[in-house]
């Protein structure tokens, strides 16, 4: 009975996950999902799904709560005012999904290719593999073929084997058991360097778009890299490294010098993340309003000469704002084009564009 209930519960959970897949676009563009993030799980409210429950028969069998009552008498004895409604309630189930499941759904929705890590795989993890044979062990791990072979060898060598009546009877010394040994499994390392313009023209809506998009980029990269680090850089006329909370909630003002962010990004890379050992992903988000053509030209030189030779991919996402000029996107497009091997440019005018932007950033599988 218990196993049947477990099977039914698992089946229902699969139905709920199917509902999430069908409406993934809505969840991707909804920033509330990120707020439901736990340590290893993300909780998603799935409406309009009836939760399975027991229904009792109509036979009066006695017991607590049985018997006739007067119309209008509340169960708890506390009268309530108001009339009964005639509409059904909405059933909402909280479905918990792992980052792995979310990333898989995202990849299926966007048809994202698998990322092939580059560079030296320098992180080693221990994994148990059943690849050894021993003379002792639990009966559940007895290796039948090896035990039979040892018994056959012993009977042939002792002259007990009769080809006319080939009966093989293993004794205790013939028994062989499967055993494990620890093997070193290489795991690739990766780092995301997130840079965001926080000058006066970047409002709360623009930051929320960046927050939502980077969450899903992070989820996809974690699917391919067991070890993933994330660093956060904000900039206006100057750049500084901050923690995650500050990155998404800071309020700044002033002008914009984009090269300051790229210089700090390069400093962190050079000091802590060797391209021989790390897969490096810098992403920069801005409204495209930079201080003067001179700094824009400096940015092009920094990207081409210093960033691109050492990273898997450089991504620039431009969000629309009331005051942003958008010129930086045009400059990048004019310098690198839209088909560059390592430079990916994306326009994100509103929340509806987040899904397409993620596909542009991750669609090359680098």
LUMGU-996946 format. One record per residue (C-alpha): residue number from 1; residue in three letters; x, y, z. Coordinates in steps of 0.25 Angstrom, whole numbers. Layout:
! residues N
<i:NUM	aa:ALA	x:X	y:Y	z:Z> .
...
***
This chain:
! residues 366
<i:1	aa:UNK	x:0	y:0	z:0> .
<i:2	aa:UNK	x:11	y:10	z:4> .
<i:3	aa:UNK	x:19	y:7	z:-9> .
<i:4	aa:UNK	x:6	y:10	z:-17> .
<i:5	aa:UNK	x:4	y:23	z:-10> .
<i:6	aa:UNK	x:19	y:27	z:-13> .
<i:7	aa:UNK	x:17	y:23	z:-28> .
<i:8	aa:UNK	x:4	y:31	z:-29> .
<i:9	aa:UNK	x:11	y:43	z:-22> .
<i:10	aa:UNK	x:23	y:42	z:-31> .
<i:11	aa:UNK	x:13	y:42	z:-43> .
<i:12	aa:UNK	x:6	y:54	z:-38> .
<i:13	aa:UNK	x:19	y:61	z:-36> .
<i:14	aa:UNK	x:23	y:58	z:-51> .
<i:15	aa:UNK	x:10	y:64	z:-55> .
<i:16	aa:UNK	x:13	y:77	z:-47> .
<i:17	aa:UNK	x:27	y:78	z:-53> .
<i:18	aa:UNK	x:20	y:76	z:-67> .
<i:19	aa:UNK	x:12	y:88	z:-64> .
<i:20	aa:UNK	x:24	y:96	z:-60> .
<i:21	aa:UNK	x:31	y:92	z:-74> .
<i:22	aa:UNK	x:19	y:97	z:-82> .
<i:23	aa:UNK	x:19	y:110	z:-75> .
<i:24	aa:UNK	x:34	y:112	z:-73> .
<i:25	aa:UNK	x:34	y:125	z:-81> .
<i:26	aa:UNK	x:25	y:131	z:-71> .
<i:27	aa:UNK	x:34	y:127	z:-59> .
<i:28	aa:UNK	x:47	y:131	z:-66> .
<i:29	aa:UNK	x:42	y:145	z:-68> .
<i:30	aa:UNK	x:36	y:146	z:-54> .
<i:31	aa:UNK	x:46	y:151	z:-43> .
<i:32	aa:UNK	x:38	y:145	z:-32> .
<i:33	aa:UNK	x:43	y:132	z:-35> .
<i:34	aa:UNK	x:57	y:136	z:-31> .
<i:35	aa:UNK	x:52	y:140	z:-17> .
<i:36	aa:UNK	x:47	y:126	z:-15> .
<i:37	aa:UNK	x:61	y:121	z:-16> .
<i:38	aa:UNK	x:66	y:112	z:-5> .
<i:39	aa:UNK	x:79	y:105	z:-2> .
<i:40	aa:UNK	x:78	y:95	z:-13> .
<i:41	aa:UNK	x:64	y:96	z:-18> .
<i:42	aa:UNK	x:55	y:106	z:-24> .
<i:43	aa:UNK	x:40	y:107	z:-20> .
<i:44	aa:UNK	x:30	y:109	z:-31> .
<i:45	aa:UNK	x:15	y:112	z:-29> .
<i:46	aa:UNK	x:7	y:104	z:-39> .
<i:47	aa:UNK	x:-8	y:108	z:-39> .
<i:48	aa:UNK	x:-20	y:101	z:-43> .
<i:49	aa:UNK	x:-16	y:87	z:-40> .
<i:50	aa:UNK	x:-24	y:78	z:-31> .
<i:51	aa:UNK	x:-16	y:72	z:-20> .
<i:52	aa:UNK	x:-20	y:57	z:-18> .
<i:53	aa:UNK	x:-27	y:55	z:-5> .
<i:54	aa:UNK	x:-36	y:44	z:1> .
<i:55	aa:UNK	x:-51	y:44	z:0> .
<i:56	aa:UNK	x:-60	y:38	z:10> .
<i:57	aa:UNK	x:-72	y:30	z:7> .
<i:58	aa:UNK	x:-86	y:34	z:11> .
<i:59	aa:UNK	x:-89	y:23	z:21> .
<i:60	aa:UNK	x:-91	y:27	z:35> .
<i:61	aa:UNK	x:-81	y:19	z:43> .
<i:62	aa:UNK	x:-81	y:27	z:56> .
<i:63	aa:UNK	x:-69	y:33	z:63> .
<i:64	aa:UNK	x:-65	y:47	z:66> .
<i:65	aa:UNK	x:-72	y:58	z:58> .
<i:66	aa:UNK	x:-83	y:48	z:53> .
<i:67	aa:UNK	x:-98	y:51	z:55> .
<i:68	aa:UNK	x:-108	y:61	z:51> .
<i:69	aa:UNK	x:-106	y:76	z:53> .
<i:70	aa:UNK	x:-114	y:88	z:51> .
<i:71	aa:UNK	x:-113	y:96	z:38> .
<i:72	aa:UNK	x:-103	y:108	z:39> .
<i:73	aa:UNK	x:-96	y:102	z:51> .
<i:74	aa:UNK	x:-81	y:104	z:49> .
<i:75	aa:UNK	x:-72	y:93	z:52> .
<i:76	aa:UNK	x:-63	y:100	z:62> .
<i:77	aa:UNK	x:-75	y:107	z:69> .
<i:78	aa:UNK	x:-71	y:121	z:65> .
<i:79	aa:UNK	x:-81	y:127	z:56> .
<i:80	aa:UNK	x:-76	y:135	z:44> .
<i:81	aa:UNK	x:-83	y:146	z:36> .
<i:82	aa:UNK	x:-85	y:146	z:21> .
<i:83	aa:UNK	x:-91	y:137	z:11> .
<i:84	aa:UNK	x:-86	y:125	z:5> .
<i:85	aa:UNK	x:-79	y:126	z:-9> .
<i:86	aa:UNK	x:-83	y:118	z:-21> .
<i:87	aa:UNK	x:-69	y:119	z:-28> .
<i:88	aa:UNK	x:-58	y:108	z:-27> .
<i:89	aa:UNK	x:-45	y:112	z:-20> .
<i:90	aa:UNK	x:-32	y:112	z:-26> .
<i:91	aa:UNK	x:-23	y:100	z:-23> .
<i:92	aa:UNK	x:-8	y:104	z:-22> .
<i:93	aa:UNK	x:3	y:94	z:-21> .
<i:94	aa:UNK	x:17	y:98	z:-17> .
<i:95	aa:UNK	x:26	y:90	z:-26> .
<i:96	aa:UNK	x:41	y:89	z:-22> .
<i:97	aa:UNK	x:51	y:87	z:-33> .
<i:98	aa:UNK	x:66	y:86	z:-33> .
<i:99	aa:UNK	x:75	y:95	z:-41> .
<i:100	aa:UNK	x:79	y:83	z:-50> .
<i:101	aa:UNK	x:64	y:81	z:-53> .
<i:102	aa:UNK	x:62	y:96	z:-56> .
<i:103	aa:UNK	x:74	y:96	z:-65> .
<i:104	aa:UNK	x:70	y:84	z:-72> .
<i:105	aa:UNK	x:56	y:90	z:-75> .
<i:106	aa:UNK	x:63	y:103	z:-80> .
<i:107	aa:UNK	x:72	y:96	z:-89> .
<i:108	aa:UNK	x:60	y:88	z:-95> .
<i:109	aa:UNK	x:52	y:101	z:-97> .
<i:110	aa:UNK	x:63	y:108	z:-104> .
<i:111	aa:UNK	x:69	y:96	z:-110> .
<i:112	aa:UNK	x:83	y:100	z:-104> .
<i:113	aa:UNK	x:95	y:92	z:-108> .
<i:114	aa:UNK	x:103	y:85	z:-98> .
<i:115	aa:UNK	x:116	y:93	z:-93> .
<i:116	aa:UNK	x:129	y:87	z:-96> .
<i:117	aa:UNK	x:139	y:92	z:-85> .
<i:118	aa:UNK	x:152	y:97	z:-90> .
<i:119	aa:UNK	x:165	y:98	z:-82> .
<i:120	aa:UNK	x:172	y:89	z:-72> .
<i:121	aa:UNK	x:162	y:81	z:-63> .
<i:122	aa:UNK	x:169	y:84	z:-50> .
<i:123	aa:UNK	x:158	y:80	z:-39> .
<i:124	aa:UNK	x:158	y:66	z:-35> .
<i:125	aa:UNK	x:147	y:59	z:-28> .
<i:126	aa:UNK	x:146	y:45	z:-22> .
<i:127	aa:UNK	x:136	y:35	z:-28> .
<i:128	aa:UNK	x:134	y:21	z:-24> .
<i:129	aa:UNK	x:134	y:11	z:-36> .
<i:130	aa:UNK	x:131	y:-4	z:-35> .
<i:131	aa:UNK	x:143	y:-9	z:-43> .
<i:132	aa:UNK	x:150	y:-18	z:-34> .
<i:133	aa:UNK	x:148	y:-33	z:-29> .
<i:134	aa:UNK	x:151	y:-38	z:-15> .
<i:135	aa:UNK	x:150	y:-51	z:-8> .
<i:136	aa:UNK	x:141	y:-46	z:3> .
<i:137	aa:UNK	x:129	y:-37	z:3> .
<i:138	aa:UNK	x:114	y:-37	z:5> .
<i:139	aa:UNK	x:106	y:-48	z:-2> .
<i:140	aa:UNK	x:98	y:-37	z:-10> .
<i:141	aa:UNK	x:111	y:-33	z:-17> .
<i:142	aa:UNK	x:115	y:-47	z:-21> .
<i:143	aa:UNK	x:120	y:-48	z:-35> .
<i:144	aa:UNK	x:114	y:-60	z:-41> .
<i:145	aa:UNK	x:122	y:-62	z:-53> .
<i:146	aa:UNK	x:135	y:-60	z:-46> .
<i:147	aa:UNK	x:131	y:-70	z:-35> .
<i:148	aa:UNK	x:127	y:-80	z:-45> .
<i:149	aa:UNK	x:140	y:-79	z:-52> .
<i:150	aa:UNK	x:148	y:-81	z:-40> .
<i:151	aa:UNK	x:140	y:-93	z:-36> .
<i:152	aa:UNK	x:142	y:-99	z:-50> .
<i:153	aa:UNK	x:157	y:-96	z:-50> .
<i:154	aa:UNK	x:158	y:-103	z:-36> .
<i:155	aa:UNK	x:150	y:-116	z:-41> .
<i:156	aa:UNK	x:158	y:-117	z:-54> .
<i:157	aa:UNK	x:171	y:-116	z:-46> .
<i:158	aa:UNK	x:167	y:-126	z:-36> .
<i:159	aa:UNK	x:161	y:-135	z:-46> .
<i:160	aa:UNK	x:147	y:-134	z:-40> .
<i:161	aa:UNK	x:142	y:-129	z:-53> .
<i:162	aa:UNK	x:133	y:-139	z:-61> .
<i:163	aa:UNK	x:130	y:-134	z:-75> .
<i:164	aa:UNK	x:119	y:-145	z:-76> .
<i:165	aa:UNK	x:113	y:-139	z:-64> .
<i:166	aa:UNK	x:117	y:-125	z:-63> .
<i:167	aa:UNK	x:112	y:-121	z:-49> .
<i:168	aa:UNK	x:120	y:-109	z:-43> .
<i:169	aa:UNK	x:118	y:-107	z:-28> .
<i:170	aa:UNK	x:125	y:-95	z:-23> .
<i:171	aa:UNK	x:131	y:-96	z:-9> .
<i:172	aa:UNK	x:135	y:-84	z:0> .
<i:173	aa:UNK	x:149	y:-81	z:-5> .
<i:174	aa:UNK	x:143	y:-80	z:-19> .
<i:175	aa:UNK	x:134	y:-68	z:-16> .
<i:176	aa:UNK	x:137	y:-55	z:-22> .
<i:177	aa:UNK	x:131	y:-42	z:-19> .
<i:178	aa:UNK	x:130	y:-29	z:-26> .
<i:179	aa:UNK	x:137	y:-17	z:-19> .
<i:180	aa:UNK	x:139	y:-3	z:-22> .
<i:181	aa:UNK	x:151	y:6	z:-22> .
<i:182	aa:UNK	x:152	y:21	z:-22> .
<i:183	aa:UNK	x:156	y:28	z:-35> .
<i:184	aa:UNK	x:159	y:42	z:-38> .
<i:185	aa:UNK	x:149	y:49	z:-47> .
<i:186	aa:UNK	x:154	y:62	z:-53> .
<i:187	aa:UNK	x:144	y:74	z:-52> .
<i:188	aa:UNK	x:145	y:87	z:-60> .
<i:189	aa:UNK	x:145	y:100	z:-53> .
<i:190	aa:UNK	x:137	y:112	z:-57> .
<i:191	aa:UNK	x:136	y:127	z:-53> .
<i:192	aa:UNK	x:125	y:137	z:-57> .
<i:193	aa:UNK	x:129	y:151	z:-56> .
<i:194	aa:UNK	x:116	y:160	z:-56> .
<i:195	aa:UNK	x:118	y:175	z:-59> .
<i:196	aa:UNK	x:106	y:184	z:-58> .
<i:197	aa:UNK	x:105	y:199	z:-61> .
<i:198	aa:UNK	x:99	y:206	z:-48> .
<i:199	aa:UNK	x:99	y:220	z:-53> .
<i:200	aa:UNK	x:87	y:229	z:-52> .
<i:201	aa:UNK	x:81	y:225	z:-65> .
<i:202	aa:UNK	x:80	y:210	z:-60> .
<i:203	aa:UNK	x:66	y:209	z:-52> .
<i:204	aa:UNK	x:60	y:198	z:-43> .
<i:205	aa:UNK	x:53	y:191	z:-55> .
<i:206	aa:UNK	x:66	y:190	z:-63> .
<i:207	aa:UNK	x:73	y:184	z:-51> .
<i:208	aa:UNK	x:62	y:174	z:-49> .
<i:209	aa:UNK	x:63	y:170	z:-64> .
<i:210	aa:UNK	x:78	y:168	z:-62> .
<i:211	aa:UNK	x:76	y:160	z:-49> .
<i:212	aa:UNK	x:66	y:151	z:-55> .
<i:213	aa:UNK	x:74	y:148	z:-67> .
<i:214	aa:UNK	x:87	y:146	z:-60> .
<i:215	aa:UNK	x:80	y:136	z:-50> .
<i:216	aa:UNK	x:77	y:127	z:-62> .
<i:217	aa:UNK	x:90	y:128	z:-69> .
<i:218	aa:UNK	x:96	y:124	z:-55> .
<i:219	aa:UNK	x:87	y:112	z:-55> .
<i:220	aa:UNK	x:91	y:107	z:-68> .
<i:221	aa:UNK	x:106	y:108	z:-66> .
<i:222	aa:UNK	x:104	y:101	z:-53> .
<i:223	aa:UNK	x:99	y:89	z:-61> .
<i:224	aa:UNK	x:112	y:88	z:-68> .
<i:225	aa:UNK	x:122	y:92	z:-57> .
<i:226	aa:UNK	x:122	y:85	z:-44> .
<i:227	aa:UNK	x:130	y:96	z:-39> .
<i:228	aa:UNK	x:125	y:110	z:-42> .
<i:229	aa:UNK	x:129	y:123	z:-36> .
<i:230	aa:UNK	x:122	y:137	z:-38> .
<i:231	aa:UNK	x:128	y:151	z:-36> .
<i:232	aa:UNK	x:121	y:164	z:-37> .
<i:233	aa:UNK	x:125	y:177	z:-42> .
<i:234	aa:UNK	x:117	y:190	z:-42> .
<i:235	aa:UNK	x:122	y:203	z:-49> .
<i:236	aa:UNK	x:118	y:217	z:-52> .
<i:237	aa:UNK	x:130	y:226	z:-54> .
<i:238	aa:UNK	x:138	y:216	z:-45> .
<i:239	aa:UNK	x:137	y:201	z:-44> .
<i:240	aa:UNK	x:137	y:193	z:-31> .
<i:241	aa:UNK	x:135	y:179	z:-27> .
<i:242	aa:UNK	x:123	y:176	z:-18> .
<i:243	aa:UNK	x:115	y:164	z:-12> .
<i:244	aa:UNK	x:102	y:159	z:-19> .
<i:245	aa:UNK	x:92	y:167	z:-11> .
<i:246	aa:UNK	x:99	y:180	z:-14> .
<i:247	aa:UNK	x:100	y:176	z:-28> .
<i:248	aa:UNK	x:85	y:176	z:-30> .
<i:249	aa:UNK	x:81	y:186	z:-20> .
<i:250	aa:UNK	x:91	y:197	z:-20> .
<i:251	aa:UNK	x:86	y:211	z:-24> .
<i:252	aa:UNK	x:96	y:220	z:-31> .
<i:253	aa:UNK	x:97	y:232	z:-40> .
<i:254	aa:UNK	x:107	y:240	z:-48> .
<i:255	aa:UNK	x:114	y:238	z:-61> .
<i:256	aa:UNK	x:118	y:225	z:-68> .
<i:257	aa:UNK	x:132	y:220	z:-71> .
<i:258	aa:UNK	x:131	y:206	z:-76> .
<i:259	aa:UNK	x:146	y:203	z:-78> .
<i:260	aa:UNK	x:147	y:204	z:-62> .
<i:261	aa:UNK	x:139	y:191	z:-61> .
<i:262	aa:UNK	x:147	y:184	z:-72> .
<i:263	aa:UNK	x:160	y:188	z:-65> .
<i:264	aa:UNK	x:155	y:183	z:-52> .
<i:265	aa:UNK	x:150	y:170	z:-58> .
<i:266	aa:UNK	x:164	y:168	z:-65> .
<i:267	aa:UNK	x:171	y:170	z:-51> .
<i:268	aa:UNK	x:162	y:160	z:-44> .
<i:269	aa:UNK	x:165	y:150	z:-56> .
<i:270	aa:UNK	x:180	y:152	z:-56> .
<i:271	aa:UNK	x:181	y:151	z:-41> .
<i:272	aa:UNK	x:172	y:139	z:-38> .
<i:273	aa:UNK	x:167	y:132	z:-51> .
<i:274	aa:UNK	x:177	y:126	z:-60> .
<i:275	aa:UNK	x:171	y:123	z:-74> .
<i:276	aa:UNK	x:179	y:110	z:-74> .
<i:277	aa:UNK	x:171	y:105	z:-62> .
<i:278	aa:UNK	x:158	y:113	z:-63> .
<i:279	aa:UNK	x:146	y:114	z:-72> .
<i:280	aa:UNK	x:144	y:129	z:-72> .
<i:281	aa:UNK	x:130	y:136	z:-75> .
<i:282	aa:UNK	x:130	y:151	z:-74> .
<i:283	aa:UNK	x:116	y:158	z:-76> .
<i:284	aa:UNK	x:114	y:173	z:-76> .
<i:285	aa:UNK	x:100	y:179	z:-75> .
<i:286	aa:UNK	x:98	y:194	z:-78> .
<i:287	aa:UNK	x:88	y:204	z:-85> .
<i:288	aa:UNK	x:99	y:207	z:-95> .
<i:289	aa:UNK	x:102	y:221	z:-90> .
<i:290	aa:UNK	x:117	y:223	z:-89> .
<i:291	aa:UNK	x:125	y:235	z:-86> .
<i:292	aa:UNK	x:131	y:240	z:-99> .
<i:293	aa:UNK	x:136	y:233	z:-112> .
<i:294	aa:UNK	x:150	y:232	z:-106> .
<i:295	aa:UNK	x:146	y:223	z:-95> .
<i:296	aa:UNK	x:138	y:214	z:-104> .
<i:297	aa:UNK	x:150	y:212	z:-113> .
<i:298	aa:UNK	x:158	y:209	z:-101> .
<i:299	aa:UNK	x:148	y:198	z:-97> .
<i:300	aa:UNK	x:149	y:192	z:-111> .
<i:301	aa:UNK	x:164	y:191	z:-109> .
<i:302	aa:UNK	x:163	y:184	z:-96> .
<i:303	aa:UNK	x:153	y:174	z:-101> .
<i:304	aa:UNK	x:160	y:170	z:-113> .
<i:305	aa:UNK	x:174	y:170	z:-108> .
<i:306	aa:UNK	x:173	y:166	z:-93> .
<i:307	aa:UNK	x:159	y:159	z:-91> .
<i:308	aa:UNK	x:156	y:151	z:-103> .
<i:309	aa:UNK	x:169	y:143	z:-103> .
<i:310	aa:UNK	x:166	y:138	z:-89> .
<i:311	aa:UNK	x:151	y:135	z:-88> .
<i:312	aa:UNK	x:142	y:125	z:-94> .
<i:313	aa:UNK	x:132	y:136	z:-98> .
<i:314	aa:UNK	x:129	y:151	z:-95> .
<i:315	aa:UNK	x:115	y:155	z:-94> .
<i:316	aa:UNK	x:109	y:169	z:-95> .
<i:317	aa:UNK	x:94	y:171	z:-91> .
<i:318	aa:UNK	x:88	y:185	z:-94> .
<i:319	aa:UNK	x:75	y:188	z:-86> .
<i:320	aa:UNK	x:66	y:200	z:-91> .
<i:321	aa:UNK	x:65	y:212	z:-81> .
<i:322	aa:UNK	x:59	y:226	z:-83> .
<i:323	aa:UNK	x:72	y:233	z:-82> .
<i:324	aa:UNK	x:82	y:223	z:-89> .
<i:325	aa:UNK	x:87	y:226	z:-103> .
<i:326	aa:UNK	x:90	y:211	z:-107> .
<i:327	aa:UNK	x:102	y:216	z:-114> .
<i:328	aa:UNK	x:111	y:205	z:-108> .
<i:329	aa:UNK	x:104	y:194	z:-114> .
<i:330	aa:UNK	x:105	y:200	z:-128> .
<i:331	aa:UNK	x:120	y:202	z:-125> .
<i:332	aa:UNK	x:122	y:187	z:-122> .
<i:333	aa:UNK	x:114	y:183	z:-134> .
<i:334	aa:UNK	x:122	y:192	z:-143> .
<i:335	aa:UNK	x:135	y:187	z:-137> .
<i:336	aa:UNK	x:133	y:172	z:-135> .
<i:337	aa:UNK	x:120	y:169	z:-144> .
<i:338	aa:UNK	x:109	y:160	z:-140> .
<i:339	aa:UNK	x:116	y:147	z:-144> .
<i:340	aa:UNK	x:129	y:148	z:-136> .
<i:341	aa:UNK	x:133	y:134	z:-130> .
<i:342	aa:UNK	x:135	y:140	z:-115> .
<i:343	aa:UNK	x:126	y:153	z:-115> .
<i:344	aa:UNK	x:111	y:151	z:-113> .
<i:345	aa:UNK	x:103	y:164	z:-113> .
<i:346	aa:UNK	x:88	y:164	z:-108> .
<i:347	aa:UNK	x:78	y:175	z:-107> .
<i:348	aa:UNK	x:68	y:173	z:-96> .
<i:349	aa:UNK	x:57	y:184	z:-97> .
<i:350	aa:UNK	x:48	y:178	z:-87> .
<i:351	aa:UNK	x:45	y:165	z:-79> .
<i:352	aa:UNK	x:38	y:158	z:-91> .
<i:353	aa:UNK	x:52	y:159	z:-98> .
<i:354	aa:UNK	x:59	y:151	z:-86> .
<i:355	aa:UNK	x:57	y:138	z:-92> .
<i:356	aa:UNK	x:62	y:141	z:-106> .
<i:357	aa:UNK	x:74	y:148	z:-100> .
<i:358	aa:UNK	x:78	y:136	z:-92> .
<i:359	aa:UNK	x:78	y:128	z:-104> .
<i:360	aa:UNK	x:87	y:138	z:-111> .
<i:361	aa:UNK	x:97	y:137	z:-100> .
<i:362	aa:UNK	x:97	y:122	z:-98> .
<i:363	aa:UNK	x:93	y:117	z:-112> .
<i:364	aa:UNK	x:108	y:115	z:-117> .
<i:365	aa:UNK	x:111	y:105	z:-106> .
<i:366	aa:UNK	x:124	y:111	z:-103> .
***
